[in-house]
Amino acid sequence: MKRVLTLTVLAAVSASTAGAATNDSRLTVFAAASLTRVLPRIDKHPAYQFAGTNTLALQIQQGAPVDVFVSASPKYIVDLRNKGLLVGNPVWFLSNRIVLIVPHGNPAHIARPADLTRPGVRLVIAAAGVPAGDYARKSLTAMHLDDALKNVVSNEPDVEGVVAKVVSGDADAGFVYASDAKAVGSKVTKIPLPGSGRFTAAYGAAVVRNAPNPQLARTFVAMLAAPHAQALLRAAGFGPAPRAAR
């Protein structure tokens, strides 16, 4: 009887250990929310967590077990590197343009960015610290339209929240990325921005220090610059890798 119990316990421990090893060997990728639709198409195997870049960076600082960090802004790559939380050189693998969108049918009749300052217009942008939100504020300032910030009815935790509010009609306009606008197609209309209001985001990826799977992490980061990945990113509305991260 004791022998049967011993074998049963050993079998259970072995199964548990095997399961843990399998889970530990799966790559964990923290990535900017604007990559939600495309990264799983490039590689479906990692465990992805998508959110605002600032939120992900904070979680890494707090010790989250992460293999790869994919940022929509050089700011957070530089900050984490300076704190010794990233290893190796980051790969700057794509760019994205900030754009202004309105819901299908444009019920608020917004024809140009200056219309965002009209009383009653409901503008939605990402929160301060979220790259899409920071670029939106820079765009408004560059166009001398800071008064439009008085019409902000929601500061979303990531750009996906902005897209959802505009598509649903809960907002009259919102600043998102070109890739987001392309993803929702005819559900929104883009309002042209003047040259002064156009900003381009540089996306970078890096291996996190103490990554549970460092070799897989390095392979994943390098893969993002490979032709197959780049073709899928272009098809999703992203731009080419920047010549220099800004």
QUIBELVEN-V291934 format. One line per field, one symbol per residue. ss: DSSP state (H for helix, E for strand, L for the rest). A space follows every 10 residues. Layout:
ss->???
This chain:
ss->LHHHHHHHHH HHHHHHHHHH HHHHLLLEEE EEHHHLLLHH HHLLLLEEEE ELHHHHHHHH HLLLLLLEEE ELLHHHHHHH HHLLLEEEEE EEEEEEEEEE EEELLLLLLL LLHHHHHLLL LLEEEELLLL HHHHHHHHHH HHLLLHHHHH HEEEEELLHH HHHHHHHHLL LLEEEEEHHH HHHHHHHEEE ELLLHHHLLE EEEEEEEELL LLLHHHHHHH HHHLLLHHHH HHHHHLLLEL LLLLLL
